[in-house]
Each structure stands twice: as structure tokens, then as C-alpha cells.
């Protein structure tokens, strides 16, 4: 067996189950189910926001988790689900006339870049991250990625059903702060379910809704289950012909498809590599702290494995994956770090991915519900940057920290752009990231020693975008 049986399958109070141990299979399956609940909401919400297929994303997350555990030889218990970092990239690519295959092509290149970075870190050591991307830089990049999405909420999601969006936003806030433990960790998922049901009730009581988005007026029911009724209970996600894909139909999610590669879209997406490096680094450190094992030597392997699984998932049309803090929170609560529970969760996710009916239900999520969720979620992604600064003691009284972050964030949030030619413009997230990194290292080089030596902050520690870490 891969795992040793812990204490004959009995978990004593205060006992810790190591990654290479397991409890009895009944308890292990129960723990795996908890991991499914923890990851489930985000794993299908994020691809839905990117116009990709949630059913396919959930299935690929299970396959990615199994591959990650194999690559790290069961030393780093983690679940790999859909990444929130690419939602802004998806919106920008669509706004510039791109299709889902243009998006997945750009995301595939990000996965390859992350894989290569992981290899470099594996051979050169984890200190490479802290020298090239100190916390002041990673915090600024994560912040501009999140706040760059603010216009998307105002123009794309909120107008679809403003009153439902407002109510769902309030529900997200209430559940996020009022619920504790596992329920608190899946507050966004619960809010989506409640918003879904609320929209169905409004359809029965008030009838169809007329909305105007991007100057186009549409009338229809908030919840449209015509696709659900036609979907099979069992089967693979659909194969999509993108020649018939309607530009701007964000609810028309796509299934399996081949990526397309356009340099402008690839350059737009590549800065997100920095956020993924930050996520993976923070998660490996969190697992190391909980398990009591030094995992610095595994850092490069973990990042490379995430890059490889992101590449494979994007090749299938599902979008990239990343390690999840929600599941790290489950481990912190249970003190059970067995990778066997993650294998169970991965198998369950693959089974969910084999039900087109499930995928159709998720894809029919009303626009107003997504509007309420994105208001909070996008802000939380952005504020993770401030969390990185706080936890790493970044001093903004030091101009070496202040000036690069200020310039990069304004460029990213304001979608400031540089036009190089008729066919190539660099702006928004990509330009903001480049400016932050370049100006920081320039300022660090030019500044007096007393300023440059104090800049950057301490070693990077963080949780995943938009997620909570409590003590329950």
C-alpha cells in the first residue's frame, strides 16, 4: 500500500496523521468528501466566469490532483482546482475579440512558463523566488489583477439583474462573516446556490426579466434550463465547434476544444505566472508549517507539477489549475494530512465530470447571481495583495517599495496602455506587472544601501485568492 495505517485506523484526540499515513477507508472517504465540499464552489465558479465548461474543469481538477500527488511523491497534500487569477485575463481577451480557444491557448502558455519556472527553482533553489519577486512586487501584481476586474462587474455582470446581484452580494457578506468552519469556507458556493434558488422564485413570481447589457436589450427568464433538460446524465463534456460560438455570449460555455495561439493574448496572460508562483510558494510553506517537514527542496517540483497540470488542463479546454487554500484549511481543522483523502476527492471530482447534466445545471447560473458574487470575489482577490504586504512587513515609508507598487497598480487598474504598432498594444495587467517588476529592481539598484537593504519585505507567506483561514 502507498499509505501506512495510522494507529490501527484510530484517531486519538490531538493526534496528527502524516501525508504517508491514512485512517480506515470509511473515515478516509469521509475526509475526502470534506475536501470535495471545500474545493467544489471555486472549482466550478471560476471557469464559469471565464466562459469555460465547469463540468470539464471539475473533471480535469481531479486528474490534475492525482498527477500532482504522483509528481510530489505524496509529500505535499494539496488539491488542484480552477484558478481565480485568470478571470480578468479572460474578460480582457473577450473584450478584444478573442474566443475561448484564444483564451485557453494563452493559458496553456502560462502553464508552460510556470513549469519552466518550477524547473529553475528546483535546480537553483527557492531563494530565487524571493530575489526576483519579493513580497512588495507579488503583492502589487496580485492586487492589480484583482482590481483590474472592477469595470467587468459594472459593465458585464451587474446590469444583467441588478437587484438580484445586490441581494446575492449581501448574502455573500453575511455568510462569509457569520458562518464558521467548513461552512464559512464555502460561503461563496452557498451564496451561489441560494441566489440560484432565489432567481427561480423570482421567475415564478415576476415572470421574465428585461435587461440591457452593452447596449443590447434582452428579455428572458433568469434561470433557463432548456440545456439541462437536453443534457445526458452520464457522458463526457461536449466537444465545441468554436466556429458557431457567439462572441460575447458569456453564458455559452464551451467544452473540449483545441487552443489557438495569438502573441498579443499570450503576453496579456503571462504576468499571471507571478501570482501562481506566489500561490504555490505560500501553500507549500503552509503545508510545511502544519506537517513539521521542511519542504523547500520540494518547492520547485510543486510549482513545475502545477505548471504541467495547468498545461494539460488548458490543452483540453478547461483552463489552468492551482493549489487550493480551502483544502489546506480543512487539513488545519482536522490535523489529518493524509494524501489518501485527496485521492478520494480527486476520484469524486472525476465522477462529477462524467455527468453532462451536472455541467448544464452549473452553466445555467443566472447572470445576476454571478454579479453579486463577483463584486465581493474580485475585491477579495485584489485585497490579497494587501494581505501579502501585511504578513511580510512591507514598509511603504520606503520609496523603493512605494514608487514601483504605486505605478504598477494604477496602470493595471486603469487599463493604461502603450501602443507599439497597429497590431500590438501592451496594457492593463501585463503592462502593470512589467512596470512593477522593472521599476522595483531599478529603484533597488539606484537607492542608497540603507533603503535598498530594507526593501522588499520578509519571505513570502500567503493564502489563496479570496479564501479564508480561521482557527475553527
N, C-alpha and C positions, 0 to 999 in steps of 0.2 A: 504493500500500500504506500501511497505517496505521503500520507499523514499518519502520525502516531496517535493512538487513542489516549486522550488526556485523562488521567486518574480513573481509568476504567469507565470512562464516559460520564463521570460525576463531576459537576462543577461546584466546588466549595466556595463559600462566601469570601469575596476578595481575591479569589484565585484568578490567574491570568492564563489564557490559552494562547500558546505561541502560534506563529504562522504555519509551522510544520506539524501542528497538532490538530485534533478535531475532537468534538464530543460525539455521542451516539448519532447515527444518521437521522433519527427523528428530530433531535434538537438542532442538528446542523441544517436540516431543511427549514426548520422554523426560523433560524437565524438568516438563512438565505432569503426567505420571504421578506424579512425586515429590510434587507439590502435592496430588494426589488422595490419595495414601497418608497425607500429613501431616494432612489435614483429615478424612479419612474416619471414623476412630473416633469422634471427638467429635460429628461432624455427625449420626450416627445414634444414638449412645448417649443424648444429651440429650433428643431428642424421645421416645425410648422410655421414659425416666424420667418424662416428663410425660404419658404416655398418648396421645401423638400418633403419627402414622404416619411411621416412618423413611424409607420409600420416597418419600413426598411431600416430606419435609423435605430429603432429598438433592437431589431434582429442583428444588425451589424455591431451594436454595442456589446451584445453577448459574445459574438465571435471575437471582437477586439479584446474583451476582458480575458477570455481564455488564452489568446495569443500573448497578452501582456504577462499573465501569470507564468506562462511557459518560458518567455524570454527572461524574466527576472528569477526564474527557478524557485517560485513560491516564496521569495524572501520579502516582497513588498505587497502586502494585501491591499488591493485597490480595485475599484470598479471604474471602467472607462465608458462614459456616456457622452452624449452630444455636447459640444462646446458652445457656450454663450458668446464667445469672443468674436464670432463671425457674423452675427446678426447685422451689425452695421455695414460690414463689407457686402453682404447680400443685398441690402437695400440700395447701397450706392451703385452696385453693378446693374441692378434692375433699372435704377433711375437713368443710367447711361445707355439704356437699350440692350443690356445683356440678357441672356436667357439662363435657365438653370444649369445647362451644360457649361456655359461660360463661368458660372459660379463654381461648380464642382471642379472644373479644370484649374481655376485659381487656387482653390482649397487643396487640391492634390499637390500642387507645387509647394504650398505651405507645409504640408506633411513631409514632403521630401526634404525641405530645408530643415525642419525640426529633427528629422532622422540624422541628417549630416551634422547638425549641431550636437546631437547626443553622442555621435561617434567622436567628435573633437573633445567633448568633455570627458568621455570615457578614457581617452588616452592622455589628455593634458591635465585632468583633474578639475574638481568642482570649483576651485578658486578662479577659473577663467570666467565664470558667470559674474562673479562679484566685481571683477576688474572691468569688464566690458559693459556690464549693465548693473550698476549699483542701484540700491533701492530708490533713490530720488528719480532715476530715469524710468525704472519699471513702474513706479507709482504714477508718474506723469503719463506714460503710454497707456496704462490701464484706464486712467481717468478720462483721457481724451477719446478712447474707444467707446466708453460708456456714454459720455455726454454728447458725443457726435450723433447719437441716436435721437436726441430730443426733437429735432424737426420731423423725424419719422412718425413719432407719436402724434404730433399736432396735425400733420398732413395726411397720414395714411390710415392709422387705426382709430383714433378718437372720433373723427367725423362719421364713421360708419354707424355708430349708435351711441351718442354722447352720454345719454342718461344711464344706459346700462354700463358704459365704461366708468362713469363716476361711481356708481354703486359697487361695481366689482373692485375698483381701486380702494374704496373704504373697507370692503371685506378683506382684501389682502392685508391692509394695515392692521385691522383688528385681529385677524387670525395670527399674523406674524408676531404680535407682541403679547397676545393673550394666551396662546397655546404653548405648552412646554414639551420637552422630549421629542419623540418621533413626530407627533402631530405638528409641532412648531417647525420642524424641518421640511414638512411637505405642505406648508401653508399656501404656496403658490398653486400647487396641484389641487388642493381642496377648494381654493378660490375659483379655479377654472371649472371644476365640477359644479359648484354652486351657481356660478354665472351661467353655465350651460343650461342648467335646470330653470333658472330664472328667465332666461331668454325664451325657453319653450313655453313657460307660463304666459309671458307677455304675448307670444304669438296667438295663444288661445284666447286671451282676454282682449287684446287691442288689434289683432289682425296684422297684416303685412306692414312693413316699415319702408318709408321712402327716404333715401339718403342721397347726398350729393358729395362725391369724392372726386377730386381732380377735375371739377367742372362737369362731371357726368352724373346725371340723376338716375337712380335705380330704385325699383320697388320690388320687394320680395320678403319672404319670411326670414326671421333671424336664424332659425335652425332649419336647414334644408337637408333632409335625409334621403333624397332621391338616390344618391350614390350609395348610401348604406343598404338600402333595400336590394340594390342590384349586386352588391358585393357578396362573394362566397365566404362561407365560414372558414374554410381551410384552403390554403394555397400560398404561393409566393407573392410578394408585392408585384404590382403591374410593371410591365415594360412600357415606357412612354415614348411616343413619337413626338419629338420636340418641334417638328415642322408644323404641327397643329396646336402648339402651345400658345395661348393668348397672352401677349405681352401685358404685364400689369395685373394679370389675374392671380393675385397672390394666394387666393384660396384654392386655385387649381394646382395642387401639389403634384409633383412628378415622382415616378417610380424609378426602376432601373434605367439608366441611360449612360451613354459614353460621354466623358468630359470633352470640352473644347478648350483650346488654349489661345488666349489673347494677351500679349505682353502688358498692355495697359492695365487690365484687370488683375494680372498676376502681381504687378508692382503695387497695386492698391491693397492686395491681401497680405503681402509678405510681412509688413510690420507686426501683424498679429502673432508672428513667431515669438516675439518678445514676451507677450502676455502668456503664451503657452509655456515658455521656459520658466516664467515666474510661477505659474500654477504648479507645474510639475516639481520644481525645486521646493516650493513650500510644502507640498503634500508629502514628498519623501522625507523632509525634515520632521513633519508632524508624526508620520508613522515611526520614524526612528526614535523620536522622543517617547512615544507611547510604548513601543516594544522594548526599549532599552538597548537597541542594537545600533551601532554606527553604520549608516547606510551610504556614506559619502562615496564609497567605491562603486555603489550601485546607481549613483545619480545619472551618469551618462547612459547606462543601459536602460534605465526607466524612461529617460527622455527620448532615446532612439526608438524604443519599443512603441511609445506613444506616437512618434512620427511615422513609424511603419504602419501601425494600425489606422492612423488617420489617412494615410495614402491609399490603403486598400479600401477603406470605407468610402472615400471620395471617388475612387475608381468605379465603385458600384453605384454611385449617385446618392449616397446617404449623407455625405458631409463628414467633417473631422470629429475625432473623439478627444477626450481629455480626462484625466483622473478627477474623481469627484470627492469634494469635501464632505458632502452629505453622508457618504458611506464611512468616511473617517470618523464622523460624529457618531455613527452607530457603533463603531468599534470602541470609541471612547466611553460610550454609555454602558456597553456590555462587557468590556475588557476581554472580549473574545476576538483574537486577531487571526483566526484560522482562515487560510485561503480556501479551504473546502467550502465554506459558506459562500464565497464569491463564485466558485464554480457552480453551485446550485443556482445562485442568482443569474448567472450568465445563461444557463440552460433554460431557465424560465423565460428570460428575455427572448431567446431564440424561438421558443414555442409561441410567444406572443406575436413574433414577427411572421409566423406562418398562418396568420388569420387576417385576410383582407377585410373582413367585417370590422375588426378592431381598428385597422388603419383608416377605414372610411368614416367611422364614428369620430375619431380624433380629428380628421381632416375637415369635418363639418363644424368645427368650433366657430361660434359666431364672432364676427369682427369686433363687436362692442366688448365682448369678453376679453379678447386679445388687447383691446385698447386700454382697459383698466389694469390689466396685468403688466403691460409694457411700461406704463407710467412709473410704476414702482420698480420693476425689474431693471430697466435701463438706468435709473438713478442709482440703484444699488451696485450695478456693475461699475459705474463711474466712481462712486464713493469708496469702492475697494482700493482705489489708488490712494486716497487719503488714509485708509487703514494701513496700507503698506508703509507710508511715511511715518505714521504714528508709532507702529510697532518696531520700526527700525531707527527711531530717534533722529529723523532727518531734520536738520536745523535750517529753516528758511530765513534766519537772520544772516546766513552766509550767502553772499551773492552768487557764488559758484553753484549753489543749489537753486536759488530763486530765479535767476535770469533764464536758464535753459528751460526749466519747467514752465515758467510763465509764457515764454514764446511758443513752445510746442503745444501747450494746451489751447491757447487762443486760436492757433492755426487749425488744430484738429476740430474744435467745437464749432468754429465759424466757417469751416469748409473753405479756408483760404487756399488759393491755388496758384501754381506757376505754369504758364503756358509756354512750352518749348517749341511746339510746332502745331500745325493744323490738326494733326492726328494724335498728338501726345500732350496731355496735361497731367501734372502731378499736384495733388491737393488733398485736403482733409486729413484722414488718419495717416496716410502714407507720408505726406509732407511734414505733418506734425511730429511723427516719430523720428524722421530723419533729422529734423531741426533739433529736437530734444537731445538726441544722442550726440550729434556733431557739435552743437554749442556747448554741451556739458564737458566733453573732452577737451574742446578748445579752451574753455574757461578754466578747467582744471590745470591745463598746461601753462596758461598765462598768469594765473593767480599767484600771489606770494605763498610760500610754503605753509604759513600758519593757517591760511584759508583752504588751500587745496588738500592738506592733510586731514582737515576736519570735515571735508565734504563727503557726500555720498550716503552716510548712514552706516549702520551695522549690517551684519549678514542678513540676507533676505528671509523673512518668515511671513506667511500669509495663508489665508483660506481661499476657497474657490469663489468666483464671482457670484454675488447675490445670495450667498448661503450663510447659515448661522453656525456659531459654535457656542453651545451653552454647557452647563455643568450637570444637567439632568440626564 
